[in-house]
Every structure is written in structure tokens, then in C-alpha cells.
Amino acid sequence: MAEARKVPFFNYPFVYTHEEKELTEIFQDVGRRGAFILQQDLRDFEKNLAEFMGVKFALGVSNGTDGLLMALRAAGIGQGDEVIFCSHTFIATAAAIHYSGATPIPAETNEDHQIDPEHVKTLITSKTKAIMPTQLNGRCSNMEALQKIADDHGLHIIEDAAQGLGATFKGKMAGTFGIGAAMSFYPAKVLGCLGDGGAVFTNDENIYENYLLQRDHGRDHKTGEVVAWGLNLRLDNLQAAFLNHRLKKYPEVIKRRREMAGMYQEFLEDIEEIVLPPAPTEEDDYFDIYQNYEVRVPNRDEYKAFLAEHGVGTLIQWGGQGIHQMKKLGFTQSLPKTEDIVSKIILLPMNMSLSNDDIEYVCGITRKYFKK
């Protein structure tokens, strides 16, 4: 086994230090121009992001959570409505539904940790207005099945694509399937800025115009006149400049993350006790970007402690709870498949600071644990 080393789960200083010179130059350029709010850097980033995704409209916003709320409101979701979402997600997904005025309805999780379309069907009522899949861990949900359900019942699809930039299902990118979508650029995301940031997407011009009003105090972007109630949900121009710089290299980042996922697959696939994510194949309906590398193991807490003893950082995503298990929020559902999955999940290191030796070390420690 490789010599002992430290492999943190995520190296936050690396987000800045590996591009310190370039990011400092961007900061100086933006600052010297006094270009802080709704300037050309933001417009350039929005244009390039829309082109990368193959969507008509992309709009930079304050964060992914605000983006989800904007997409719901733009679709007319509100008081008395129900929105179905996957219980294995971040609380922001359900919170956005709640603050739109609608009721969040949690659905079961599939083996690939995405929303279960078959369970979605059983949750539809006369109040259901939308399905909000989370494109989790850099993998798309089965959007074909979800779209059929939506079409059959006259429902909107609104995507939580916070972890999905660049992931595709049958050649179509996460964030481009439904009437609206939102994405996050939190520093630990595959495309991350140096603070909070997000974007919303749509192919519908009316939805886009609504986004513009919501983002900037209800002001008409052409006249400056206040024509609706709005908020301050803008992406800072400086963060947009950082993101635009990083978007140019984004295909290389995706390639590297898929290489790391391939290494995990190669070194761990013969261990019967561990359930790995789907492998990074080229000939498949799914193209995954591996925002996270989420595995399932028995005795999860013991495994986590063993890795920590050997210098490997891990994370149990969202405390190992499905949203429906947060009973203080009023949920009463029982989702046995999701409860089983979230009791076993753990994230192994997956980020751009990792070397091949780091991955081999994590896998070596894992193999040592399962040989005990």
C-alpha cells in the first residue's frame, strides 16, 4: 500500500491558489474599471454559458437557491400547488418550493440516487403542478420518463441542476429539459466562483423576462421603470468574471473528473460490499460529470472513521438524511428505499486538487478496510 498521506475531502484554498495569478489579474481589471454590478463581464458570461449548454437564455443570479425560487415563481407555482421532488437532495430544493407558497412532496430515490419516476406517478394529485428533479452528483435523472409523466398530466418540469453543469441525458444537458432550471456556482461545485453565485435557464422568452424582473427589483431592463414586485438577486459582476474565465477550461475539468471516477471504478469495482456510482462510459444515455463520488457501504460510520484514521477526508452528504426525515419541517412521509440508501451513503474525495496518487491511496485504504 502507498505511504501514508493526507487526502482532505475538499481543499478550499486550492479553489483560489491554483489560479492565483489569473484571478488576481481579473480582480484588478474589474476593480480598476469600477465594473461591479450588471456589467459586461456578466453579460459575456451569460452568453457563453447559454452557448455551452445549448439553451436560449441564461441569467446570472445570487445563488442556486434563489434561482430555484425564481424558476418556480416564473412558472406560476404558488399557494395551493404541490411540487414533487426527490427526498435525497439538499434542503434548498424543498425550501425553494416552500417559499414559492407551494407544498414540497418528497419522492423515493432510485439506485443511481436520482428521483424514482415510478414513485413520482403515485404522488400526483389534482394539486400537483410541477416535478423538480435534482440532477444529483453530476448525473441527470431519467428525463425521458419524467417528461412523459409531465406530458401525461400537464405538469411543468423545473430542474434543480445545481450539481449538473455539463451532465447530459441522451445528448441533452442538465438545465435545458424543463420550463426553467437553476444552477449553483458555490466554490465546491465543478464550476465554482469565490463566493455565492448561481444561474437560471430557460428556452421560454416570457420566463426569461420574468427572471429579469425578479432579479433586479422588478425594473424593466430596457426602461428602468419598476413594473412588478422584484428582489435583489443579481450575480456580482466580479464573480461572473471569475466564472467566465473558468468556463473556458471547463471541458478539461470534466475530462479530469471522469478520469478520477474511472480510477475509483477500476480499483474498487471488485469489492462486493461497496456500491459505486455508474461508471464513466462513453456509449450510454448518461454522461456524468462527477460533482461528487457518492458510494454506499454497510457500517458507513465505521468506514468513515477508518478512512479518517488514515488521513482521508469524507463527507456524509446532508447528514445522511432524506428531506422527508426532517420531521420538524412538517414531513410525515415514510420512504423506505430512500431511508435505506441515505443510511449507507458517503462521499469520497472528488475534486481538482487530487493527484492520481491521492486516488490510489484512498482506494488502497478502502481495500484495507474491506479485507479486515
C-alpha positions in Angstrom: 0.0 0.0 0.0 1.1 3.6 -0.7 2.9 5.5 2.0 0.5 7.3 4.5 -0.6 10.7 3.3 -3.3 13.3 4.0 -6.2 13.5 1.5 -8.7 16.1 2.6 -12.2 15.8 1.4 -12.1 19.2 -0.2 -9.2 21.7 -0.4 -10.9 25.1 -0.3 -7.7 27.2 -0.5 -6.9 25.4 -3.8 -10.0 27.0 -5.4 -8.0 30.2 -5.3 -4.4 29.3 -5.1 -4.2 27.1 -8.3 -5.2 30.1 -10.3 -4.0 32.9 -8.0 -2.2 34.9 -10.7 -5.1 34.8 -13.2 -7.8 35.5 -10.6 -5.8 38.4 -9.1 -5.5 40.0 -12.6 -9.2 39.6 -13.1 -9.9 41.2 -9.8 -7.6 44.2 -10.6 -9.1 44.6 -14.0 -12.7 44.6 -12.8 -11.9 46.8 -9.8 -10.0 49.4 -11.9 -13.0 49.6 -14.3 -15.4 50.0 -11.4 -17.4 47.3 -13.0 -19.3 45.8 -10.0 -23.0 45.3 -10.8 -24.7 44.2 -14.0 -21.7 45.0 -16.3 -20.2 43.5 -19.5 -18.4 40.7 -17.7 -21.8 39.3 -16.5 -23.3 39.7 -20.0 -20.4 37.9 -21.5 -20.6 35.0 -19.0 -24.4 34.6 -19.6 -23.9 34.5 -23.3 -21.0 31.9 -23.1 -22.9 29.8 -20.5 -26.0 29.7 -22.7 -23.9 28.7 -25.7 -22.1 26.0 -23.7 -25.4 24.5 -22.5 -27.3 24.9 -25.8 -30.1 26.9 -24.2 -31.6 30.2 -25.4 -31.4 32.2 -22.1 -29.0 32.1 -19.1 -29.1 34.7 -16.4 -26.6 35.0 -13.5 -28.2 35.2 -10.1 -27.2 35.5 -6.5 -27.1 31.7 -5.7 -28.7 28.4 -6.7 -31.4 28.6 -4.0 -32.6 31.9 -5.2 -32.5 30.6 -8.7 -34.9 27.7 -7.9 -37.3 30.1 -6.3 -37.2 32.4 -9.3 -37.9 29.4 -11.7 -40.9 28.3 -9.6 -42.3 31.8 -9.4 -41.7 32.4 -13.2 -43.7 29.2 -13.9 -46.6 30.4 -11.9 -46.2 28.0 -9.0 -47.7 29.3 -5.8 -50.1 28.9 -2.9 -52.2 25.7 -3.0 -49.9 24.0 -5.5 -47.8 20.8 -5.0 -44.3 20.2 -6.4 -42.8 16.7 -6.4 -39.1 16.4 -5.7 -36.5 13.8 -4.7 -36.0 13.4 -1.0 -32.3 12.7 -1.5 -31.3 16.3 -2.1 -30.1 19.5 -0.3 -32.7 21.3 1.8 -32.6 24.2 -0.7 -34.7 22.2 -3.2 -37.6 21.8 -0.7 -37.1 25.3 0.7 -37.5 27.0 -2.6 -40.8 25.1 -3.1 -41.9 26.1 0.3 -41.1 29.8 -0.2 -42.9 29.8 -3.5 -46.0 29.1 -1.5 -46.4 25.6 -2.8 -46.1 22.3 -0.8 -43.0 20.2 -1.3 -43.9 16.5 -1.9 -40.9 14.1 -1.4 -40.4 11.1 -3.7 -38.3 8.0 -3.5 -34.7 7.7 -4.7 -33.5 5.3 -7.3 -30.4 3.0 -7.2 -28.4 5.8 -9.0 -29.5 8.2 -6.3 -31.8 10.2 -8.7 -35.6 10.6 -8.4 -37.7 7.5 -9.0 -40.2 8.2 -11.8 -42.4 5.2 -10.9 -42.9 6.6 -7.4 -43.5 10.1 -8.8 -46.5 8.7 -10.7 -48.1 7.6 -7.4 -47.8 11.1 -5.8 -49.6 13.1 -8.4 -52.9 14.8 -7.2 -55.1 17.5 -8.5 -52.9 20.0 -6.8 -49.6 18.8 -8.5 -48.2 21.5 -10.8 -44.6 20.5 -11.3 -41.9 17.9 -10.9 -38.5 19.2 -9.7 -35.8 16.6 -10.3 -32.4 17.2 -8.7 -29.6 16.4 -11.2 -27.6 15.0 -8.3 -23.8 14.4 -8.0 -23.3 15.4 -11.6 -25.7 12.9 -13.1 -29.1 13.5 -14.8 -32.3 11.9 -13.7 -34.2 9.8 -16.3 -35.6 12.8 -18.0 -37.4 10.8 -20.7 -39.5 9.1 -18.1 -40.1 12.3 -16.2 -41.1 14.2 -19.3 -43.6 11.6 -20.3 -45.2 11.8 -16.8 -45.3 15.6 -17.0 -46.8 15.5 -20.5 -49.4 12.9 -19.5 -50.5 15.0 -16.5 -50.0 18.6 -17.8 -47.2 19.3 -15.4 -44.1 21.6 -15.6 -40.6 20.3 -15.1 -38.3 22.6 -13.2 -34.8 21.4 -12.7 -32.6 21.7 -9.7 -29.4 21.4 -11.8 -27.2 22.8 -9.0 -24.7 19.9 -9.3 -25.2 19.2 -13.0 -23.4 21.6 -15.3 -22.2 19.6 -18.3 -24.0 16.4 -17.4 -26.3 15.1 -20.2 -29.1 12.6 -20.8 -29.4 11.4 -24.4 -27.2 14.3 -25.5 -29.2 17.0 -23.8 -27.7 19.0 -21.0 -29.0 19.2 -17.4 -30.7 22.5 -17.0 -32.3 22.5 -20.5 -35.1 20.0 -20.2 -37.9 21.8 -18.4 -39.6 25.2 -18.5 -36.9 26.5 -16.1 -33.9 25.5 -14.2 -31.3 26.7 -11.7 -27.7 26.0 -11.1 -25.2 26.8 -8.3 -21.6 28.1 -8.5 -20.8 27.6 -4.9 -17.0 27.3 -4.6 -17.1 23.5 -4.2 -19.1 23.0 -7.4 -17.4 21.7 -10.5 -17.6 25.3 -11.9 -17.3 27.4 -8.7 -16.7 31.0 -8.0 -15.1 32.6 -5.0 -18.3 33.1 -3.0 -22.0 32.5 -3.7 -23.3 32.5 -7.2 -25.9 30.8 -9.5 -27.8 31.0 -12.7 -31.2 30.3 -14.1 -32.1 29.0 -17.6 -35.0 28.7 -19.9 -35.9 28.5 -23.6 -39.1 30.4 -23.0 -38.8 34.2 -23.6 -41.7 35.0 -21.2 -40.0 33.1 -18.4 -36.7 34.9 -19.2 -38.4 38.3 -19.0 -39.9 37.3 -15.6 -36.4 36.3 -14.4 -35.1 39.7 -15.3 -37.8 41.4 -13.3 -37.4 39.2 -10.3 -33.6 39.6 -10.3 -33.5 43.4 -10.3 -36.2 44.9 -8.1 -39.0 44.5 -10.8 -37.3 47.0 -13.1 -37.8 46.8 -16.8 -34.3 46.1 -18.1 -34.9 48.4 -21.1 -36.6 51.4 -19.5 -35.6 51.1 -15.8 -39.2 51.6 -14.8 -40.5 49.4 -11.9 -43.3 47.3 -13.5 -43.5 44.4 -11.0 -42.5 43.3 -7.5 -38.9 42.1 -7.5 -35.9 41.5 -5.3 -32.1 41.9 -5.5 -31.0 38.5 -6.8 -28.1 39.6 -9.0 -24.8 37.7 -9.6 -21.9 40.1 -8.7 -20.0 41.2 -11.8 -16.7 40.2 -10.3 -17.9 36.6 -9.7 -19.2 36.5 -13.3 -15.7 37.5 -14.5 -14.1 34.7 -12.5 -16.7 32.2 -13.8 -16.3 33.3 -17.4 -12.6 32.7 -17.1 -13.1 29.2 -15.7 -15.8 28.3 -18.2 -13.2 28.3 -20.9 -11.4 25.4 -19.3 -14.5 23.6 -18.1 -14.3 20.7 -20.7 -10.8 19.9 -19.3 -12.2 19.8 -15.8 -15.0 17.4 -16.7 -12.5 15.2 -18.5 -10.3 15.0 -15.4 -13.2 14.3 -13.1 -14.3 11.4 -15.3 -10.7 10.1 -15.3 -10.7 10.1 -11.5 -14.1 8.3 -11.4 -12.7 5.8 -13.8 -9.8 5.1 -11.4 -12.2 4.6 -8.5 -14.2 2.2 -10.6 -11.1 0.3 -11.7 -9.7 -0.1 -8.1 -12.9 -0.7 -6.2 -15.4 -2.5 -8.5 -14.5 -6.0 -7.3 -15.4 -5.2 -3.7 -18.8 -6.7 -3.2 -19.7 -4.7 -0.1 -19.4 -1.3 -1.8 -22.0 0.1 -4.3 -20.3 2.5 -6.7 -21.8 5.2 -8.9 -22.4 4.3 -12.6 -19.1 4.1 -14.4 -18.0 6.9 -16.8 -18.9 5.3 -20.1 -19.0 7.0 -23.5 -21.7 4.8 -25.1 -24.6 5.4 -22.7 -27.7 7.6 -22.4 -25.9 9.3 -19.4 -22.8 11.4 -19.5 -21.9 12.1 -15.9 -19.5 14.9 -14.6 -19.0 13.6 -11.1 -19.7 16.6 -9.0 -19.4 14.1 -6.1 -18.4 10.5 -5.9 -21.1 9.0 -3.7 -20.9 5.4 -2.7 -22.9 3.1 -0.4 -21.3 0.9 2.2 -22.5 -1.2 5.2 -21.3 0.1 8.6 -20.9 3.5 7.0 -19.8 5.3 10.2 -17.1 2.7 10.9 -15.8 3.0 7.4 -15.7 6.8 7.6 -13.8 6.6 10.9 -11.3 4.1 9.4 -10.6 6.4 6.5 -10.2 9.4 8.9 -7.6 7.4 10.9 -5.6 7.0 7.7 -5.8 10.7 6.7 -8.7 10.5 4.2 -11.5 13.1 4.5 -15.0 12.1 3.6 -18.5 13.6 3.8 -21.9 12.2 4.6 -24.0 14.4 2.3 -26.6 16.5 4.2 -26.1 14.5 7.3 -27.3 11.2 5.8 -31.0 12.3 5.9 -33.6 12.4 3.3 -35.6 15.7 3.4 -38.7 13.7 4.4 -36.9 12.7 7.6 -36.7 16.3 8.8 -39.9 16.0 10.8 -39.6 19.5 12.3 -40.4 20.8 8.9 -43.7 19.0 8.9 -43.0 16.0 6.8 -44.8 12.8 7.7 -43.9 10.5 4.8 -42.1 7.2 5.0 -39.8 6.4 2.1 -38.1 3.1 2.9 -35.9 2.9 -0.2 -34.5 6.4 0.3 -34.1 5.7 4.1 -32.0 2.6 3.3 -29.9 4.5 0.7 -29.1 7.5 2.8 -28.2 5.4 5.8 -25.3 4.0 3.8 -24.1 6.9 1.6 -20.7 8.6 1.9 -18.8 10.9 -0.4 -15.2 10.0 -1.2 -12.8 12.8 -2.3 -13.5 14.1 -5.8 -12.0 17.4 -6.7 -9.4 19.0 -8.9 -6.7 19.2 -6.2 -6.4 15.4 -6.2 -3.5 13.6 -7.8 -3.6 10.1 -9.2 -1.6 9.0 -6.2 -4.3 10.5 -3.9 -7.0 8.4 -5.6 -4.8 5.3 -5.4 -4.2 6.0 -1.7 -8.0 6.4 -0.9 -8.7 3.1 -2.8 -5.8 1.3 -1.0 -7.2 2.3 2.4 -10.7 1.3 1.3 -9.4 -2.1 0.2 -7.6 -2.5 3.5 -10.8 -1.7 5.4 -12.9 -4.3 3.5 -10.2 -7.0 3.9 -10.4 -6.7 7.7 
